Amino acid sequence: MPHSRSESPCHTINRVPRESHMARNFSTAAAQYLDAGTSSLFSPGGAAFSLGLWLRYPAGTPAAQRHVICRGAGATAIINVRMSAARTVSVFIRADDGTSVTLASSESIAADTWAHICLCRENSGGGQVRAWLDGIEAGGSPAAFAASNIVANFGTESFMIGRRNGATGQDWNGDLAGLFWCNGYALGDDDAAALARGASPAAVLGASLTAWWPLHGAASPEPEAWSAQDAALFNGPGYAADPPELVAARAALRRRRGMA
């Protein structure tokens, strides 16, 4: 069960994802990405928020930072997750008033290996940002970010998966799976550990979950499994095999249900 750390809006389940999943493969050279739109669900304001996903980057050194998730650009608020040329993960958040925080992991992600990353903005106490790699809090986490900071003025910028507007040569390259977003809820250590073991965001986060794209490649636009925020595909991101943790978790669930 999720922690009762902060306010958590209740969202109605209106669709259930299929049991058969696949990840999405993105190519920087082909400028492939997803656009989930400008819903107010992706504008946390002064509330806590969390997000996470699985990622895999191929062998070789990234020529530049590669953007995993971004909303915002220019002088507006920004929420951005990216991988550096050194394969470390950076979280950058900028509030409406220009106050910003960068949390850079001291750990790097191995080449051609699935890793689970997640982060949260906590607005309890003095406020801070935390990040986890494979269920363990990253070096460099937490980073201070005042609870009074408002993150809401995104202008007309969409919630982008695999791209940051204005940095198209830095689109994601490699595989992504199981992306989730929570508006009004801050993850805890137990949540991060369970997600890294392959548990589904729905099982771990329950009513605290706001949006969830399994990225199983079933349709275009990409189906969102929780609140009908389907994401438009640009330039045809292809299919990829799921992280082994997700495959194993689904197999264990089928065995418990007595299914073949």
Secondary structure, 3 states (H helix, E strand, C coil): CCCCCCCCCCCCCCCCCCCCCCEEEECCCCCCEEECCCCHHHCCECCCEEEEEEEECCCCCCCCCEEEEEECCCCCCEEEEEECCCCEEEEEEECCCCCEEEEEEEEECCCCCCEEEEEEEECCCCCEEEEEECCEECCCCCEECCCCCCECCCCCCCEEECCCCCCHHHCCCEEEEEEEEEECCCCCHHHHHHHHCCCCHHHHHHHHCCEEECCCCCCCCECCCCCCCCEEEECCCEEECCCHHHHHHHHHHHHHCCCC
